[in-house]
Amino acid sequence: MLKDLSVIQVVGFKNSGKTSLVCNMIRWAAESGISVSSCKHHGHGGKPDMVEGTDSTLHKRAGATIAGVEGDGMLQLAISKRDWQLDDILSIYSYMKTDLIIVEGYKRERYPKIVLLRNQSDRRILQETENVIAVIAPFPIEEQKETIAYFSKDGMKEFEKWYLLWVQASLKKERGARG
């Protein structure tokens, strides 16, 4: 993991609402004066295509300073490399003077995560991932740890407040570590 970067991940299975949530998170941070960038894992195979209407263009339209997408060894920033690792990608972003990087996907990475659940069968992702700090689901999560925040799908105002507080605390911690 890279030091001195505020990074948060949004993970979930296909059609769980990741892109919509990331776009909201980008907009909320940007409206609060935070320079925010995004990176999406292109998990469907093949090289990504950053054309109008794709998730990465939605991220950009929502206010991301940098909107990248990775798939099949290609990072859509006109840079290609075999076997991109998230830390490789984030090291490039770290040069771009951004306060916060929101990562969509990369379930197996160790950055703080917000997990989206569509149904009960998606609960297995909670055992497959680490560093979960929040869960958004249409049902209560009984086994949640005290350190994990839970939000219902219709509790987005509460989530927005929680998220912006998390961002402020993360930025304060990162700035304190640097100086």
Residue pairs with C-beta under 8 A, 6 or more apart in sequence:
1 87
1 110
1 111
2 87
2 90
2 91
2 94
3 177
4 94
4 174
4 177
4 178
5 90
5 93
5 94
5 101
5 174
6 99
6 100
6 101
6 167
6 170
6 171
6 174
7 90
7 100
7 101
7 102
7 103
7 111
7 112
8 25
8 100
8 101
8 102
8 103
8 111
8 112
8 113
8 114
8 133
8 166
8 167
8 170
9 102
9 103
9 104
9 105
9 106
9 109
9 111
9 112
9 113
9 114
10 18
10 21
10 22
10 25
10 102
10 103
10 104
10 105
10 113
10 114
10 116
11 18
11 104
11 105
11 106
11 107
11 113
11 114
11 115
11 116
11 125
11 129
12 18
12 115
12 116
12 117
12 118
12 122
12 125
13 118
13 122
13 125
15 118
16 116
16 117
16 118
16 122
17 116
17 118
17 136
17 153
18 104
18 105
18 116
19 40
19 55
19 58
19 59
19 104
21 114
21 116
21 136
22 38
22 40
22 55
22 59
22 62
22 102
22 104
23 58
23 59
23 62
24 62
24 156
24 160
25 36
25 102
25 163
26 36
26 38
26 59
26 62
26 63
26 64
26 102
27 62
27 63
28 160
28 163
28 164
29 36
29 63
29 99
29 100
29 102
29 164
29 167
30 36
30 62
30 63
30 64
31 63
32 164
32 167
34 99
34 100
34 167
34 171
35 65
35 97
35 98
35 99
35 100
36 63
36 64
36 65
36 98
36 99
36 100
36 101
36 102
37 64
37 65
37 66
37 67
37 68
37 93
37 96
37 98
37 100
37 101
37 102
38 56
38 59
38 64
38 66
38 67
38 68
38 101
38 102
38 103
38 104
39 66
39 68
39 69
39 70
39 86
39 89
39 90
39 93
39 101
39 102
39 103
39 104
40 55
40 56
40 59
40 67
40 68
40 69
40 70
40 103
40 104
40 105
41 69
41 70
41 71
41 86
41 103
41 104
41 105
41 106
42 48
42 69
42 70
42 71
42 72
43 71
43 105
44 71
45 71
45 72
46 71
46 72
47 71
47 72
47 73
47 74
48 54
48 56
48 69
48 70
48 71
48 72
48 74
48 76
49 76
50 56
50 57
50 67
50 69
50 76
51 57
54 69
55 69
55 104
56 67
56 68
56 69
56 76
57 67
59 67
59 104
60 67
64 102
65 96
65 98
66 77
66 93
66 96
66 98
68 75
68 76
68 77
68 89
68 93
69 75
69 76
70 76
70 84
70 89
73 80
73 81
73 82
73 83
73 84
74 80
74 81
74 84
75 81
75 84
75 89
75 92
77 92
79 92
81 88
86 103
86 106
86 109
86 111
90 101
90 103
93 101
99 171
100 167
100 170
100 171
103 109
103 111
107 125
107 128
107 129
108 128
108 129
110 130
110 131
111 131
112 131
112 133
112 166
112 170
113 129
113 130
113 131
113 132
113 133
113 134
114 132
114 133
114 134
114 135
114 136
114 163
115 125
115 126
115 129
115 132
115 134
115 135
115 136
116 135
116 136
116 137
117 123
117 125
117 135
117 136
117 137
117 138
117 139
117 141
118 138
119 138
120 139
122 137
123 141
126 132
126 135
126 141
126 143
132 148
133 147
133 148
133 149
133 166
134 148
134 149
134 150
134 151
134 159
134 162
134 163
135 141
135 144
135 148
135 149
135 150
135 151
136 150
136 151
136 152
136 153
136 155
136 159
137 150
137 151
137 152
137 153
138 152
138 153
140 150
141 148
141 150
144 150
149 162
151 158
151 159
151 162
